[in-house]
Amino acid sequence: MDEMGDIVQEFLVESHENLDQLDRDLVALEQDPGSRELLSSIFRTIHTIKGTSGFLAFNRLERVTHVGENLLARLRDGAQSMTPQTTDALLGMIDCVRGLLTHIEENGNDGSGGDDSDLEPVIQAVTACINGTAAPAAKPAAAVAATTPVEVTVTVTTPGEGDGEGAEDASAGGRKPRTRKSAAKPTAKATPAKAVLGAAFGGEADDVPPETPLAAAAPAPAEQVEPVGPEDETGGQARRSIADSSIRVDVDLLDTLMRLVGELVLTRNQLVRAIGGANDPSMTRTGQRLNLITSELQESVMKTRMQAIDHIWAKLPRVVRDLSSGFGKRVRLAMEGRETELDRSLLEAVKDPLTHLVRNAVDHGIELPDDRRFKGKDPEGTLTLRAYHEGGHVIVEVTDDGAGLDPDRIAEVALERGVVTREQLALMDRREILSLVFRPGFSTAKKVTNVSGRGVGMDVVKTNIERIGGAVDVESTLGVGTTWRLTIPLTLAIIQALTIECGAERYVIPQVAVHELVYLDGQGGRVIEYAMGAPVYRLRGKLLPLVHLDQTLELRDPSSDHNRDVYVAVLHAEGRRFGLVVDRVLNTEEVVVKPLTSRFKDVGVYAGATLLGDGKVALILDVASLARRSHLGSDKIERAQAQLDATTKATSGTIDRLLIAGIGERRVAIPLDMVTRLEEFPVERLERVGNREVVQYRDQILPVLRLAHLLGAYSSEDGATVPVVVYTERGRSVALAVEKILDIVEDVVDARSDVGDDGMMGSAVIQQRVTELLDVRRAILAADPRFDAAVESDPISYDMAGM
Amino acid sequence: MASRQYATFEVDTQLFGVPVAIVQEVLSFHEYTPVPLAPKAVGGLFNLRGQVIAAVDLRVQLGLPARDFDGPAMNVIVRTDEESVSLLVDKIGEVVELSDEAFEPPPDTLHGPLRELINGAFKLDGRLMLALDTARATDTGGGSGSD
């Protein structure tokens, strides 16, 4: 049974269930012979089994069900009415089907290719009913097959009893090949059984008058009790093991369960919060336990709806194989994380986009073997599918080691097709240009193939993924390969969300749409500007269109004070980036999505509702709809951006992006591209090597330089942690410890002077304060004198900072 | 002689009734989440044991000024084809058994928004109970836009 495919397993479980239902229906039908409804139900069941068995090449099963179906069709359509004779014939047919199913379960086949004469009595009985010629021969056959309907039901499910004639008859026939080979000759039971077997596989069966097989069939079960009994028992167990290892559960029930768990999660959140305030140790312990159990319960319930992504990956090898051979390419398909699970409904939604990406990768990504050889690559390309969990999402990556995307070519095509204007293009960075492939009406295929490149595709992929609350992006290196990354929520019901406040209310934004959060100090230098009336914010030299949530929701008078401190949530949807201005950012948490009724559909700003930790209802914002609002003034913003760029270029060429750190009273600027990461280490993690300080960081020993020491500044009191700026170049890292990270600015650094201390390149006025510009290379060398020897040195200057 | 049970309630001193069979429950609640941009008749959303319920302000439906949500408000939660909806009312009355004989179609003199929302009137001792057409009373779409 190991080799039995999933499909056969499912077919068996389903058919056994259906047959049980069928027994009940047929008995009910005797009470109510004219019921069209019952007949239709029976017809459908048999029709399904017939269809599937034909598909799975169970020819004997198909034959039996086929005649049964013919009879049922006539009954259903009223061409013929139920008689005891037809009931008997149908029950006989069903028992025969059951027997064949058992045979399939035991042997993996229904004995097709062998002889069908054991099916003849059943088929003839049914055919006789159809023809209306109640052949005297058929009558006893049917009677034998099933004495009374009720009894048959019982006997079939109770193995070992000798009167399940129909089933035994069929299974005896079904077991025929094996019995013939092993048991028939040497064993004692051969004598009585031989008659049956003889009849069963004897070629003369057709020639013999109908009585013969019937006569044979009749004594057979009685005689076969001994050998059949135990075998039947194992058959029964095998069947039970298949049927019992899985049960079918109504999806509605699962949804209800999921909803209840959602409630429990919320209640748990509330309770845990209350316990935190109560300061009672035993309550705290109970709370922790509840916390744990709830999380586990939530996980388990979610699992009931989960399926491994392998379900949709399973057919990709074939797709890749067929495609690659069609193109004369050689492609190896690697899969990682195939056991990663996703909600069933999401899995369905991801199937087509994923298939499209795979097709696209084989078609456009991976080069022909000769080209690859010419480029010094393995002629066999590799396509890697990778699935893993990350931050409450499932990430699915499709990576090829093919030609990669050419930003120049993409830009060219995008211009050609009118997807973007030259002005827009001029403002785009590499990543944005790559993202152009997701725009509607874009396709870079040199020629249209039957696989992809018909001008549809990537935009559809994006739309489909975004519809389920996911995201898709692409990273590519020309000549090396491309990675398409799908970010998919774990379930539709529970999402990771950012809670914000605007006016007196809280609103929820799906986390997947959130890129970054920016705090705007109402009093400080960074203010919201207006490009021809459209609000914008300069985010690292780019104008970010803004949407004021309070104004969008008509919560506040637009002319209200502009000097409030606000947060800008930089959001991404439908290929647009915009900033949503809100009053406060509260937290991120998992929320249960509740659909909103149709009465709010026209409003269009809400994607749903949810319950917050305190039990209050909060509205989930529809980011895509907000994005469309942000787009209204986009042409003005583009013009303003062009102007901004022109002025920037006119003054100093580029904009500096600087990290401002505080050291004592001094403000020190570090170019942002000399910052790989910002970390904060507890003081006790700083260890000493010789007279240097080091810290263990990502399996490395990282030299730490305190900038205060280098600059000879008076360092104030040490805190519990030390903020450090980590710079990594070709695997070698140094850490520059500062006292405080103050800010990140992007600005044209004007009023620069060479007034500066040792270790500084000069000073400038940034944010109205004099800020020293750190000589980073020197600081690095002070931290790690061999840094340059290990790393090929690149000239570093502040002019590069704008890159 | 057929009779039906009605759950009664008051809005602006007028007695209304809906068939008991469609009433899911009656409760007082005080935390409503406003829905900006929604039709004015939507008083807000609230959490009924995990179910998000929209509360329809009957005062607005009747052409009266909207309710202020300082204190708790009474909800009569009724089942409609699509969802459970709450009707915000002033005061809950009792459940009364009324025979169809006491029913009369809406008086001809009745007009304004009220006329659209009722099926008819029942004559009670000393006062009239208007039978509310729940489908219309809970319909917040069209007409009563956001401003």
Interface residues (C-beta under 8 A of the other chain):
Chain A: R259 L260 G262 E263 L266 E505 L553 E554 L555 K594 L596 T597 S598 R599 F600 D602 V603 V605 Y606 A609 L611 G615 K616 V617 A618 L619
Chain B: E31 T33 P34 V35 P36 L37 A38 P39 V42 L45 F46 N47 R49 G50 Q51 V52 A54 E82 E83 T140 G141 S146
